[in-house]
Structure formats: structure tokens, C-alpha cells
Amino acid sequence: MFSAGKRALRSRLVAVAIGALVMAGAGGVAWATIPGPDGVIHGCYQKENGQLRVIDPTNAGDKNSSACKENEQPLDWNQRGAPGAPGPQGPQGDRGPSDAFTTYGGDYVPLAPTQQRYAQLQLGPGNYIVTASLWVGNDLGPSTGVTASCKFTGGGAAPAPYQANTSAKYPAPGWAAALSFTGPATFGPGGGTVGLDCVGLTSDTSSGAAGAHLHDVRLTAIQVATITTQ
């Protein structure tokens, strides 16, 4: 009976001691700086049985919990993981659709009785909306009207000629009429040119005749992604 009681008491003491060690160990883990300030977790790998334990190198007061033993291999790893290698560069995106190109064809340019080019743009591949604007002046007498016939030429689609007339009703020469029109143009690889060609005609005979001028001649092209005709 006495020896059995001693054995029972001894078992209770061992259980209490183990519980105290577990609580102390748990407290040590809670107080330890794991991972370290640099985000690294430090550990020790037991060479014989493969056991792994975590240590805190900043806890200099406890050598057992701050350093590996002789039969252990230091093993560190990052809590976040090392950054992965950069991925391959993606394909180049399509060119933006909002580029604009413009040119100035001059001011007070004589309007020839034969078709001539008064402005031109060199454009790359793609779709464009092209706009021409100018003024047509009458240098003839008040009894003679002048017709300026202008159109787009070059690669791509060109609208039909657009005419603006300076009327013979004006009492004196020097009057002008505005001329403006817009049309689409499309170029394949290599691009192309868009020109503004005009010819001057007398309104009474419709035959080629000088006697008028163009001023403030402008040609503008805006690149767009697509062109839809409705």
C-alpha cells in the first residue's frame, strides 16, 4: 500500500512538471521574436532523427532557444517567400487611334486653270479621317464668277469633288467663299499620301481659266481605329 501510494504521488509530480514545461515552452514561443525583424524564420534540423525546431537568435539569454546544437543543421526560411522571377514581356499593344497630322498649304496661292496639288500629307498604315479647309477668292471682274473644284487624291478612298462658287452677283472682285470637306482614307503596310488637288474654272464657260486664288489652305488627318460607313 505504501509503495503504491509513493508511485501514485511520483506520477502526479511528473505530470505537473511536464505541464509546467509545456506552459513555459508555450510562453517562450509567444514572447520570442519569430519571425525576426527581417521576416526570416530561423530553425534547427536534427541530423539523426529529422526533428525541426524553431529558435530565436535574439534571445541571447537562453542558448538552447537561440542557437542550434552540434548535432543540428541551421535551416532558415522566409515567411513571405522569395519573389518569383519576372515573367516574359507581353506582346506590344496596338497603336493608339488618336494621332493627328496636319499641314498648311499656304495663303493667297493662285488657283490654276488646271488641276494642281496644293497640300499633301504622308501617312502611315491605318485608317484616317481627312479634312480639307480653304477659302476661294475671286480676282476677276464683278461680271465673272469663279468655281474652285477641289478633291482628295492619293491612296485610299477619296470623296467626289466638292465645289464652292464665288458668284457674279458680287459687286466687285475680292470676295471669297469657304470650302471644306471631309472623307475617309485607308492605307495598308507602307502607308501612303493624301493630297488636296484643286482647279479653277470660270462659271460662265466652265473652261479652265485663271483669275482666282486660295488662302488659308489646311489639310488634316486624324487616325482612328475603325471606319464604319452608314
C-alpha positions in Angstrom: 0.0 0.0 0.0 2.8 2.4 1.0 4.8 1.7 -2.2 1.7 2.0 -4.4 1.0 5.4 -2.8 4.5 6.6 -3.4 4.3 5.6 -7.0 1.0 7.5 -7.4 2.4 10.6 -5.8 5.5 10.4 -8.1 3.3 10.1 -11.2 1.4 13.2 -10.1 4.6 15.2 -9.7 5.9 14.1 -13.1 2.6 15.2 -14.7 2.7 18.6 -13.0 6.3 19.1 -14.1 5.5 18.2 -17.7 2.6 20.6 -17.7 4.8 23.4 -16.3 7.4 22.8 -19.0 4.7 22.9 -21.7 3.3 26.1 -20.3 6.8 27.6 -20.1 7.5 26.5 -23.7 4.3 28.0 -24.9 5.1 31.2 -23.2 8.6 31.2 -24.7 7.1 30.8 -28.2 4.7 33.7 -27.6 7.5 36.0 -26.3 10.0 35.1 -28.9 10.7 37.3 -31.9 9.6 34.8 -34.6 9.9 35.6 -37.4 12.7 38.0 -36.9 12.6 41.7 -37.9 13.8 40.8 -41.4 10.9 38.3 -41.9 13.2 35.3 -41.7 12.3 32.2 -39.6 15.3 30.5 -38.0 15.3 26.8 -37.3 17.5 23.8 -36.4 17.2 20.5 -38.2 18.3 17.4 -36.2 20.6 15.4 -38.4 19.8 12.0 -36.9 16.0 11.9 -36.5 15.0 14.8 -38.7 13.3 16.8 -36.0 12.9 20.5 -36.7 12.6 23.2 -34.0 12.3 27.0 -34.3 14.8 29.3 -32.5 15.1 33.0 -31.7 18.7 34.2 -32.2 17.8 37.5 -30.5 17.1 35.6 -27.2 20.7 35.7 -26.1 19.8 34.7 -22.5 18.8 31.2 -23.5 21.4 29.4 -25.6 19.1 26.4 -26.1 16.4 28.5 -27.8 18.7 30.9 -29.6 21.2 28.7 -31.3 21.5 25.2 -32.9 23.3 22.4 -31.2 26.3 20.4 -32.6 24.1 17.7 -34.0 21.7 20.1 -35.6 21.8 21.8 -39.0 20.7 25.5 -39.2 17.8 26.0 -41.5 16.3 29.4 -42.3 13.3 30.3 -44.5 11.3 33.3 -45.4 7.8 33.7 -44.0 6.6 35.5 -47.2 8.7 33.5 -49.7 11.2 34.9 -52.1 9.9 36.9 -55.0 9.4 34.9 -58.2 11.3 35.6 -61.3 9.8 38.3 -63.6 7.5 36.9 -66.3 8.2 37.3 -70.0 7.3 40.6 -71.6 3.9 40.7 -73.2 3.3 41.5 -76.8 3.3 45.1 -77.9 -0.1 46.7 -77.9 -1.8 48.2 -80.8 -1.0 51.8 -81.8 -3.4 54.3 -80.3 -6.1 55.6 -82.6 -5.9 59.3 -81.8 -2.8 60.5 -83.7 -3.3 63.7 -85.8 -1.4 65.0 -88.7 -1.8 68.5 -90.3 -0.1 70.7 -92.9 -0.5 74.3 -94.1 -0.7 74.7 -97.9 -0.1 78.5 -97.9 -2.0 81.7 -98.2 -3.1 83.6 -101.3 -2.0 80.9 -103.7 -3.0 81.4 -107.3 -5.7 79.0 -108.4 -4.5 77.3 -111.6 -6.8 76.6 -114.5 -5.5 73.0 -114.5 -5.6 70.6 -111.6 -2.7 71.0 -109.2 -1.8 69.8 -105.7 -2.0 72.5 -103.0 -1.3 70.4 -99.9 -0.2 66.8 -99.1 0.2 64.6 -96.0 2.5 61.5 -95.8 0.7 58.9 -93.6 1.5 55.5 -92.2 -0.7 52.4 -92.3 -4.1 52.6 -90.8 -7.5 54.4 -91.1 -7.8 58.1 -91.2 -10.5 60.8 -91.4 -9.1 63.6 -93.6 -10.4 67.2 -93.6 -9.6 70.0 -96.1 -10.5 73.6 -95.5 -9.7 76.7 -97.5 -11.0 80.0 -98.9 -11.6 80.6 -102.6 -11.2 84.3 -103.7 -12.4 85.9 -106.9 -9.8 88.2 -108.6 -11.9 88.6 -111.8 -14.3 91.3 -112.6 -17.8 91.5 -111.0 -19.4 90.0 -114.1 -17.4 86.8 -113.9 -17.9 84.1 -111.3 -15.3 81.6 -110.4 -15.6 77.9 -109.5 -13.0 76.1 -107.5 -13.2 72.4 -107.7 -11.1 70.5 -105.1 -10.8 66.8 -104.2 -8.6 64.4 -102.3 -6.2 62.3 -104.3 -3.7 59.6 -103.5 -4.2 56.2 -101.9 -7.3 55.2 -100.0 -10.9 56.3 -100.6 -11.5 59.8 -101.9 -14.8 61.6 -101.9 -16.3 63.1 -105.0 -15.2 66.6 -105.9 -16.8 69.3 -103.8 -17.4 72.7 -105.5 -17.7 76.2 -104.0 -18.6 79.1 -106.2 -17.9 82.8 -106.0 -20.9 84.4 -107.6 -21.0 87.0 -110.3 -23.6 88.8 -108.1 -20.8 90.3 -106.0 -20.5 94.0 -107.0 -16.7 93.9 -107.0 -13.9 91.4 -107.0 -12.1 90.4 -103.8 -14.9 88.4 -102.3 -14.2 84.8 -101.0 -16.1 81.7 -100.3 -15.3 79.0 -97.8 -14.6 75.5 -98.9 -14.4 72.5 -96.5 -15.0 68.8 -96.9 -14.1 65.5 -95.1 -13.5 62.0 -96.3 -12.0 58.6 -95.2 -8.7 57.2 -96.2 -7.2 53.7 -95.5 -3.6 52.6 -96.1 -2.0 49.2 -95.9 1.6 48.3 -95.0 3.9 51.1 -96.1 1.4 53.9 -95.8 0.7 56.4 -98.5 -0.1 60.1 -99.2 -3.3 62.1 -99.2 -3.2 65.2 -101.5 -5.5 68.2 -101.9 -5.9 68.9 -105.6 -7.9 71.9 -107.0 -8.7 73.5 -110.3 -10.1 76.9 -111.1 -13.0 77.4 -113.7 -14.9 80.4 -114.9 -18.6 80.0 -114.1 -19.8 81.2 -117.5 -17.8 78.9 -119.7 -16.7 76.1 -117.4 -13.4 76.1 -119.2 -10.1 76.4 -117.5 -9.3 80.0 -116.6 -7.1 81.7 -114.1 -8.3 84.7 -112.0 -8.9 83.3 -108.5 -6.7 82.4 -105.5 -6.8 80.1 -102.5 -5.8 81.2 -99.0 -5.6 79.6 -95.5 -5.2 76.1 -97.1 -5.2 73.4 -94.5 -5.2 69.6 -94.7 -5.6 67.5 -91.5 -5.8 63.7 -91.0 -6.8 62.0 -87.7 -6.0 58.3 -87.3 -8.9 56.2 -86.0 -9.3 52.5 -85.0 -12.1 51.7 -87.5 -14.2 53.4 -90.1 -17.9 52.5 -90.3 -19.9 53.7 -93.3 -23.6 54.0 -92.7 
